[in-house]
């Protein structure tokens, strides 16, 4: 009987120690790292517009084309050449040769594929934990099972709402509804990885805060 009691006590002790170990692990993780899944692979996008209206007499690009800074993309009749503002890839181009265009017609949208990064949206209640230079571990959905070393490159000075121009704090009745704001954080991956073809895909970041 006493032997059985000792076995039970040992089992209980093991369960308690295991529980404490799990608790300590999550406690340590929570105080050492800040994690969020509100992250995406992104870059800067540049919209190319003609400087003069007229018929599109020259068009040398299509979606997917890689272009160099100042490379000629097209030209309107009797107008100046339309050039690329950066090195990058054409991700959108809906115009066709001989189409009538104006100064407001989008000739192309070019992604800066040479400077792709992860954008993480951090809630305002947590943003003070995040500093430039902090180490980051990044999981990319397009590379399942792999982890990439990265760092915080920049913490934005304004919220996502302010950047997009959306203001939703007040209802039509004039009552105020408090909305938790998100602040964009730029995270640059230090490991070698091809990101040019995965812009817009999801990521999870774990930022070392201590």
PyMOL commands that set and color helices and strands:
alter all, ss='L'
color gray80, all
select helices_A, chain A and resi 2-32+127-129+141-143+160-164
alter helices_A, ss='H'
color red, helices_A
select strands_A, chain A and resi 33-42+45-49+54-59+66-67+72-76+81-83+88-92+100-101+106-111+117-123+135-140+147-159+182-189+202-208
alter strands_A, ss='S'
color yellow, strands_A
deselect
rebuild
show_as cartoon
